[in-house]
Amino acid sequence: VQLQASGGGSVQPGGSLRLSCAASGSIFGINAMGWYRQAPGKQRELVATITTSGGSTNYADSVKGRFTISRDNAKNTVYLQMNSLKPEDTGVYYCNADRVGYGRYWGQGTLVTVSS
């Protein structure tokens, strides 16, 4: 499984960004995808996840009400719409995919910087 993330960048506080993560390769059996982030000097943390079948979602408390994760199964792509961004949202965002029987795959990170 290859995961290609895109959409990071620099934005002022209160701004918005949309991240995309496209899966390719041996994608059969992927049952969930999500986003994690890692701020400088901190551990990687969960941001949001979504199941590929029923579309059940899970969010970190810190992003609830501001971020929305969605999927397009036809395109094997997951999106993360980030609104009302705060400086503490700054970090490298990584997408992941969980494949039944094979474990978790990670994409390359995309940098999000929120600063005035």
SEKOL-50562 format. One record per atom (N, C-alpha, C): y, z, x; residue number from 1. Coordinates in Angstrom, 1 decimal, m for minus. Last residue first. Example, Ala and Ser with C-alpha at 12.3 -4.5 7.8 and 13.67 -1.06 7.14 Angstrom:
residues 2
+--------+--------+--------+-----+
!     py !     pz !     px !   n !
+--------+--------+--------+-----+
!   m2.2 !    7.1 !   12.8 !   2 !
!   m1.1 !    7.1 !   13.7 !   2 !
!    0.0 !    7.9 !   12.9 !   2 !
!   m5.7 !    7.8 !   13.2 !   1 !
!   m4.5 !    7.8 !   12.3 !   1 !
!   m3.3 !    7.8 !   13.2 !   1 !
+--------+--------+--------+-----+
//
This chain:
residues 116
+--------+--------+--------+-----+
!     py !     pz !     px !   n !
+--------+--------+--------+-----+
!   33.6 !   12.6 !    0.9 ! 116 !
!   35.0 !   12.1 !    0.6 ! 116 !
!   35.7 !   11.7 !    1.8 ! 116 !
!   30.2 !   11.7 !    0.5 ! 115 !
!   31.3 !   12.3 !    1.2 ! 115 !
!   32.6 !   11.7 !    0.8 ! 115 !
!   27.0 !   11.2 !    0.7 ! 114 !
!   28.0 !   11.5 !   m0.3 ! 114 !
!   29.1 !   12.3 !    0.4 ! 114 !
!   24.6 !    9.0 !    1.6 ! 113 !
!   25.7 !    9.8 !    2.1 ! 113 !
!   26.7 !   10.0 !    1.0 ! 113 !
!   21.3 !    8.1 !    2.0 ! 112 !
!   22.3 !    8.3 !    1.0 ! 112 !
!   23.3 !    9.3 !    1.6 ! 112 !
!   19.1 !    5.9 !    3.5 ! 111 !
!   20.0 !    7.0 !    3.7 ! 111 !
!   21.1 !    7.0 !    2.6 ! 111 !
!   15.6 !    5.7 !    3.0 ! 110 !
!   16.9 !    5.0 !    2.8 ! 110 !
!   18.0 !    6.1 !    2.8 ! 110 !
!   12.5 !    5.5 !    4.8 ! 109 !
!   13.6 !    6.2 !    4.1 ! 109 !
!   14.8 !    5.3 !    4.0 ! 109 !
!    9.6 !    3.7 !    3.9 ! 108 !
!   10.6 !    4.0 !    4.9 ! 108 !
!   11.8 !    4.7 !    4.2 ! 108 !
!    7.1 !    5.3 !    1.9 ! 107 !
!    7.9 !    4.2 !    2.3 ! 107 !
!    8.9 !    4.6 !    3.4 ! 107 !
!    3.8 !    6.6 !    1.8 ! 106 !
!    5.2 !    6.8 !    2.0 ! 106 !
!    5.9 !    5.5 !    2.4 ! 106 !
!    1.0 !    7.6 !   m0.2 ! 105 !
!    1.7 !    6.6 !    0.7 ! 105 !
!    3.2 !    6.9 !    0.7 ! 105 !
!   m1.7 !    9.7 !   m0.7 ! 104 !
!   m0.3 !    9.5 !   m0.9 ! 104 !
!    0.2 !    8.5 !    0.2 ! 104 !
!   m5.0 !    8.9 !   m1.8 ! 103 !
!   m4.0 !    9.8 !   m1.3 ! 103 !
!   m2.6 !    9.2 !   m1.5 ! 103 !
!   m7.3 !    7.6 !   m2.7 ! 102 !
!   m6.8 !    7.2 !   m1.4 ! 102 !
!   m5.7 !    8.1 !   m0.9 ! 102 !
!   m8.0 !    8.4 !   m5.2 ! 101 !
!   m9.1 !    8.2 !   m4.2 ! 101 !
!   m8.6 !    7.9 !   m2.8 ! 101 !
!   m5.2 !    6.9 !   m6.6 ! 100 !
!   m6.4 !    7.7 !   m6.9 ! 100 !
!   m7.5 !    7.3 !   m5.9 ! 100 !
!   m2.2 !    7.2 !   m4.9 !  99 !
!   m3.3 !    6.3 !   m5.3 !  99 !
!   m4.6 !    7.0 !   m5.5 !  99 !
!    1.2 !    7.7 !   m5.2 !  98 !
!   m0.1 !    8.4 !   m5.2 !  98 !
!   m1.2 !    7.4 !   m5.7 !  98 !
!    3.9 !    6.9 !   m3.3 !  97 !
!    3.0 !    6.4 !   m4.3 !  97 !
!    1.7 !    7.2 !   m4.1 !  97 !
!    7.4 !    7.5 !   m2.6 !  96 !
!    6.0 !    7.7 !   m2.4 !  96 !
!    5.2 !    7.1 !   m3.5 !  96 !
!   10.5 !    7.1 !   m0.9 !  95 !
!    9.7 !    6.9 !   m2.0 !  95 !
!    8.2 !    7.1 !   m1.6 !  95 !
!   13.1 !    9.1 !    0.5 !  94 !
!   11.8 !    8.5 !    0.7 !  94 !
!   11.1 !    8.3 !   m0.6 !  94 !
!   16.3 !    9.4 !    1.6 !  93 !
!   15.5 !    9.4 !    0.5 !  93 !
!   14.2 !    8.6 !    0.7 !  93 !
!   18.1 !   11.5 !    3.6 !  92 !
!   17.3 !   10.4 !    3.6 !  92 !
!   16.3 !   10.5 !    2.5 !  92 !
!   21.2 !   12.8 !    2.2 !  91 !
!   20.0 !   12.9 !    2.9 !  91 !
!   19.3 !   11.5 !    3.0 !  91 !
!   23.3 !   14.4 !   m0.1 !  90 !
!   23.2 !   13.7 !    1.1 !  90 !
!   21.8 !   13.9 !    1.8 !  90 !
!   23.7 !   16.1 !   m2.1 !  89 !
!   22.7 !   15.1 !   m2.4 !  89 !
!   22.5 !   14.2 !   m1.1 !  89 !
!   25.8 !   17.7 !   m1.5 !  88 !
!   24.5 !   18.2 !   m1.2 !  88 !
!   23.4 !   17.3 !   m1.5 !  88 !
!   28.0 !   16.2 !   m2.5 !  87 !
!   27.7 !   16.2 !   m1.1 !  87 !
!   26.3 !   16.7 !   m0.7 !  87 !
!   26.7 !   14.6 !   m5.5 !  86 !
!   27.4 !   15.7 !   m4.8 !  86 !
!   27.1 !   15.6 !   m3.3 !  86 !
!   27.1 !   12.2 !   m8.2 !  85 !
!   26.5 !   12.6 !   m6.9 !  85 !
!   27.4 !   13.7 !   m6.2 !  85 !
!   26.9 !   11.2 !  m10.8 !  84 !
!   27.6 !   12.5 !  m10.5 !  84 !
!   27.1 !   13.1 !   m9.1 !  84 !
!   23.6 !    9.7 !  m10.6 !  83 !
!   25.0 !    9.8 !  m11.1 !  83 !
!   25.5 !   11.1 !  m10.7 !  83 !
!   21.1 !    7.6 !   m9.7 !  82 !
!   21.8 !    8.8 !   m9.3 !  82 !
!   23.2 !    8.8 !   m9.7 !  82 !
!   18.1 !    6.3 !  m10.6 !  81 !
!   19.5 !    6.2 !  m10.9 !  81 !
!   20.2 !    7.5 !  m10.6 !  81 !
!   15.6 !    5.0 !   m9.0 !  80 !
!   16.2 !    6.3 !   m9.1 !  80 !
!   17.7 !    6.1 !   m9.3 !  80 !
!   12.6 !    3.1 !   m9.9 !  79 !
!   14.1 !    3.2 !   m9.6 !  79 !
!   14.5 !    4.6 !   m9.7 !  79 !
!    9.8 !    1.2 !   m8.8 !  78 !
!   10.4 !    2.5 !   m9.3 !  78 !
!   11.8 !    2.6 !   m9.0 !  78 !
!    7.7 !   m1.5 !   m9.4 !  77 !
!    8.9 !   m1.0 !   m8.8 !  77 !
!    9.3 !    0.3 !   m9.6 !  77 !
!    6.1 !   m3.6 !  m10.3 !  76 !
!    5.5 !   m2.6 !   m9.4 !  76 !
!    6.7 !   m1.8 !   m8.6 !  76 !
!    6.9 !   m5.2 !  m12.2 !  75 !
!    7.4 !   m5.5 !  m10.9 !  75 !
!    6.9 !   m4.5 !   m9.8 !  75 !
!    5.6 !   m4.2 !  m14.3 !  74 !
!    5.4 !   m5.6 !  m14.1 !  74 !
!    5.9 !   m6.0 !  m12.7 !  74 !
!    6.5 !   m1.6 !  m14.4 !  73 !
!    5.2 !   m1.8 !  m13.9 !  73 !
!    4.9 !   m3.3 !  m13.6 !  73 !
!    9.2 !   m0.1 !  m13.6 !  72 !
!    8.9 !   m1.4 !  m14.1 !  72 !
!    7.6 !   m1.8 !  m13.6 !  72 !
!   10.5 !    3.2 !  m14.2 !  71 !
!    9.6 !    2.3 !  m13.6 !  71 !
!    9.6 !    0.9 !  m14.3 !  71 !
!   12.8 !    5.8 !  m13.3 !  70 !
!   12.2 !    4.9 !  m14.2 !  70 !
!   11.3 !    3.9 !  m13.5 !  70 !
!   14.7 !    8.8 !  m13.2 !  69 !
!   13.7 !    8.0 !  m12.5 !  69 !
!   13.1 !    7.1 !  m13.6 !  69 !
!   18.0 !    9.9 !  m12.9 !  68 !
!   16.9 !    9.4 !  m13.8 !  68 !
!   16.0 !    8.5 !  m13.1 !  68 !
!   20.2 !   12.6 !  m12.4 !  67 !
!   19.3 !   11.6 !  m11.8 !  67 !
!   18.3 !   11.2 !  m12.9 !  67 !
!   21.4 !   14.6 !  m13.9 !  66 !
!   22.2 !   13.7 !  m13.1 !  66 !
!   21.4 !   12.4 !  m12.7 !  66 !
!   19.6 !   16.1 !  m15.3 !  65 !
!   20.8 !   15.8 !  m16.0 !  65 !
!   21.7 !   14.8 !  m15.2 !  65 !
!   18.4 !   17.6 !  m12.3 !  64 !
!   18.2 !   17.4 !  m13.7 !  64 !
!   19.6 !   17.1 !  m14.4 !  64 !
!   18.7 !   18.2 !   m9.7 !  63 !
!   19.1 !   16.9 !  m10.1 !  63 !
!   19.0 !   16.6 !  m11.5 !  63 !
!   17.7 !   20.8 !   m9.2 !  62 !
!   19.1 !   20.4 !   m8.7 !  62 !
!   19.6 !   19.1 !   m9.1 !  62 !
!   15.1 !   20.8 !  m10.2 !  61 !
!   16.2 !   21.5 !  m11.0 !  61 !
!   17.6 !   21.0 !  m10.5 !  61 !
!   13.5 !   17.7 !   m9.9 !  60 !
!   13.9 !   19.0 !   m9.2 !  60 !
!   15.1 !   19.5 !  m10.1 !  60 !
!   11.5 !   16.4 !  m12.5 !  59 !
!   12.7 !   16.4 !  m11.7 !  59 !
!   12.9 !   17.8 !  m11.0 !  59 !
!    9.2 !   14.2 !  m13.8 !  58 !
!    9.4 !   15.5 !  m13.3 !  58 !
!   10.6 !   15.5 !  m12.4 !  58 !
!    7.8 !   12.2 !  m16.6 !  57 !
!    8.7 !   12.4 !  m15.4 !  57 !
!    8.8 !   13.9 !  m15.1 !  57 !
!    5.4 !    9.8 !  m17.7 !  56 !
!    5.9 !   11.2 !  m17.7 !  56 !
!    6.7 !   11.5 !  m16.4 !  56 !
!    4.4 !    7.3 !  m18.2 !  55 !
!    5.8 !    7.5 !  m17.9 !  55 !
!    6.3 !    8.9 !  m17.9 !  55 !
!    1.8 !    6.7 !  m18.6 !  54 !
!    2.5 !    7.2 !  m19.7 !  54 !
!    4.0 !    7.4 !  m19.4 !  54 !
!    1.4 !    5.3 !  m15.9 !  53 !
!    0.8 !    4.9 !  m17.2 !  53 !
!    1.7 !    5.4 !  m18.4 !  53 !
!    2.7 !    6.2 !  m13.7 !  52 !
!    2.7 !    4.8 !  m14.0 !  52 !
!    2.2 !    4.4 !  m15.3 !  52 !
!    4.8 !    9.0 !  m13.7 !  51 !
!    3.5 !    8.5 !  m13.8 !  51 !
!    3.6 !    7.0 !  m14.2 !  51 !
!    7.3 !   10.0 !  m11.4 !  50 !
!    7.0 !    9.4 !  m12.7 !  50 !
!    5.6 !    8.9 !  m12.7 !  50 !
!    9.5 !   12.5 !   m9.9 !  49 !
!    8.3 !   11.7 !  m10.0 !  49 !
!    8.1 !   11.1 !  m11.4 !  49 !
!   12.1 !   13.5 !   m7.7 !  48 !
!   11.7 !   13.1 !   m9.0 !  48 !
!   10.4 !   12.3 !   m8.9 !  48 !
!   12.4 !   15.1 !   m5.3 !  47 !
!   13.5 !   14.8 !   m6.2 !  47 !
!   13.1 !   14.5 !   m7.6 !  47 !
!   11.1 !   17.5 !   m3.1 !  46 !
!   10.9 !   16.6 !   m4.2 !  46 !
!   12.2 !   16.4 !   m4.9 !  46 !
!   12.1 !   17.5 !    0.4 !  45 !
!   11.9 !   18.1 !   m0.9 !  45 !
!   11.7 !   17.1 !   m2.0 !  45 !
!   11.7 !   18.2 !    3.8 !  44 !
!   11.6 !   17.2 !    2.7 !  44 !
!   11.3 !   17.9 !    1.4 !  44 !
!   13.8 !   20.8 !    5.2 !  43 !
!   12.5 !   20.2 !    4.9 !  43 !
!   12.6 !   19.1 !    3.8 !  43 !
!   16.7 !   20.2 !    7.2 !  42 !
!   16.0 !   20.8 !    6.2 !  42 !
!   14.6 !   20.1 !    6.0 !  42 !
!   18.3 !   18.9 !    9.1 !  41 !
!   17.9 !   20.3 !    9.4 !  41 !
!   17.1 !   21.0 !    8.3 !  41 !
!   19.7 !   16.8 !    6.6 !  40 !
!   19.6 !   17.2 !    8.1 !  40 !
!   19.3 !   18.6 !    8.2 !  40 !
!   17.4 !   16.4 !    3.9 !  39 !
!   18.7 !   16.6 !    4.4 !  39 !
!   18.6 !   17.0 !    5.9 !  39 !
!   15.3 !   14.3 !    2.4 !  38 !
!   15.3 !   15.2 !    3.5 !  38 !
!   16.7 !   15.3 !    4.0 !  38 !
!   13.5 !   13.7 !   m0.7 !  37 !
!   14.7 !   13.6 !    0.2 !  37 !
!   14.6 !   14.6 !    1.3 !  37 !
!   11.4 !   11.6 !   m2.7 !  36 !
!   11.7 !   12.9 !   m2.0 !  36 !
!   12.9 !   12.6 !   m1.2 !  36 !
!   10.2 !   10.1 !   m5.7 !  35 !
!   11.2 !   10.1 !   m4.6 !  35 !
!   11.3 !   11.6 !   m4.1 !  35 !
!    7.2 !    8.4 !   m6.8 !  34 !
!    8.3 !    9.3 !   m6.8 !  34 !
!    9.3 !    9.2 !   m5.7 !  34 !
!    4.4 !    7.6 !   m8.9 !  33 !
!    5.4 !    7.3 !   m7.8 !  33 !
!    6.5 !    8.2 !   m7.9 !  33 !
!    1.0 !    7.4 !   m9.8 !  32 !
!    2.3 !    8.1 !   m9.9 !  32 !
!    3.1 !    7.6 !   m8.7 !  32 !
!   m1.2 !    5.9 !   m9.6 !  31 !
!   m1.0 !    6.6 !  m10.9 !  31 !
!    0.3 !    7.3 !  m10.9 !  31 !
!   m2.7 !    3.1 !   m8.3 !  30 !
!   m1.6 !    4.0 !   m8.2 !  30 !
!   m1.3 !    4.6 !   m9.5 !  30 !
!   m4.8 !    1.4 !   m8.7 !  29 !
!   m5.1 !    2.8 !   m8.7 !  29 !
!   m3.9 !    3.7 !   m8.5 !  29 !
!   m3.7 !   m1.3 !   m6.7 !  28 !
!   m4.6 !   m0.8 !   m7.8 !  28 !
!   m4.9 !    0.6 !   m7.6 !  28 !
!   m2.3 !   m2.1 !   m4.6 !  27 !
!   m1.6 !   m1.2 !   m5.5 !  27 !
!   m2.5 !   m0.7 !   m6.7 !  27 !
!   m2.4 !   m3.2 !   m1.8 !  26 !
!   m3.5 !   m2.7 !   m2.6 !  26 !
!   m2.9 !   m1.6 !   m3.6 !  26 !
!    0.8 !   m4.9 !   m1.9 !  25 !
!   m0.5 !   m4.7 !   m1.2 !  25 !
!   m1.6 !   m4.2 !   m2.2 !  25 !
!    3.7 !   m3.0 !   m2.9 !  24 !
!    2.9 !   m4.2 !   m2.7 !  24 !
!    1.6 !   m3.9 !   m2.0 !  24 !
!    6.4 !   m1.6 !   m4.6 !  23 !
!    5.1 !   m1.4 !   m4.1 !  23 !
!    4.4 !   m2.8 !   m4.0 !  23 !
!    9.8 !   m0.8 !   m4.2 !  22 !
!    8.8 !   m1.8 !   m4.6 !  22 !
!    7.5 !   m1.6 !   m3.9 !  22 !
!   12.3 !    1.1 !   m5.3 !  21 !
!   11.1 !    1.2 !   m4.4 !  21 !
!   10.1 !    0.2 !   m5.0 !  21 !
!   15.8 !    1.7 !   m5.3 !  20 !
!   14.7 !    0.9 !   m5.8 !  20 !
!   13.5 !    1.1 !   m4.8 !  20 !
!   18.6 !    3.6 !   m6.4 !  19 !
!   17.6 !    3.3 !   m5.4 !  19 !
!   16.4 !    2.6 !   m6.1 !  19 !
!   21.9 !    3.5 !   m7.1 !  18 !
!   20.6 !    3.2 !   m7.7 !  18 !
!   19.7 !    2.8 !   m6.6 !  18 !
!   24.7 !    5.8 !   m7.4 !  17 !
!   23.9 !    4.9 !   m6.6 !  17 !
!   22.5 !    4.7 !   m7.3 !  17 !
!   28.0 !    7.0 !   m8.1 !  16 !
!   26.6 !    6.7 !   m8.5 !  16 !
!   26.0 !    5.7 !   m7.5 !  16 !
!   30.3 !    9.8 !   m7.6 !  15 !
!   29.9 !    8.4 !   m7.7 !  15 !
!   28.4 !    8.2 !   m8.0 !  15 !
!   30.9 !   12.4 !   m7.1 !  14 !
!   31.1 !   11.9 !   m8.4 !  14 !
!   30.6 !   10.5 !   m8.7 !  14 !
!   32.0 !   11.8 !   m3.8 !  13 !
!   31.5 !   12.7 !   m4.8 !  13 !
!   31.8 !   12.2 !   m6.2 !  13 !
!   31.5 !    8.3 !   m2.7 !  12 !
!   32.3 !    9.5 !   m2.8 !  12 !
!   31.7 !   10.5 !   m3.9 !  12 !
!   28.9 !    7.0 !   m0.7 !  11 !
!   29.6 !    7.0 !   m1.9 !  11 !
!   30.4 !    8.3 !   m2.0 !  11 !
!   26.8 !    4.8 !    1.2 !  10 !
!   27.8 !    5.9 !    1.2 !  10 !
!   28.6 !    5.8 !   m0.1 !  10 !
!   23.3 !    4.2 !    0.6 !   9 !
!   24.6 !    3.8 !    1.0 !   9 !
!   25.5 !    5.0 !    1.0 !   9 !
!   20.3 !    2.6 !   m0.7 !   8 !
!   21.1 !    3.7 !   m0.2 !   8 !
!   22.4 !    3.2 !    0.3 !   8 !
!   18.7 !    0.4 !   m1.5 !   7 !
!   19.8 !    0.9 !   m2.4 !   7 !
!   20.6 !    2.1 !   m1.9 !   7 !
!   15.1 !    0.6 !   m1.1 !   6 !
!   16.4 !    0.0 !   m0.9 !   6 !
!   17.5 !    0.7 !   m1.8 !   6 !
!   11.8 !    0.6 !    0.2 !   5 !
!   12.9 !    1.2 !   m0.5 !   5 !
!   14.2 !    0.6 !   m0.1 !   5 !
!    8.7 !   m0.5 !   m0.2 !   4 !
!    9.9 !   m1.0 !    0.4 !   4 !
!   11.1 !   m0.4 !   m0.5 !   4 !
!    5.4 !    0.2 !    0.7 !   3 !
!    6.5 !    0.6 !   m0.2 !   3 !
!    7.8 !    0.3 !    0.5 !   3 !
!    2.1 !   m0.9 !    0.6 !   2 !
!    3.4 !   m0.9 !    1.3 !   2 !
!    4.5 !   m0.6 !    0.3 !   2 !
!   m1.2 !    0.0 !    0.8 !   1 !
!    0.0 !    0.0 !    0.0 !   1 !
!    1.2 !    0.0 !    0.9 !   1 !
+--------+--------+--------+-----+
//
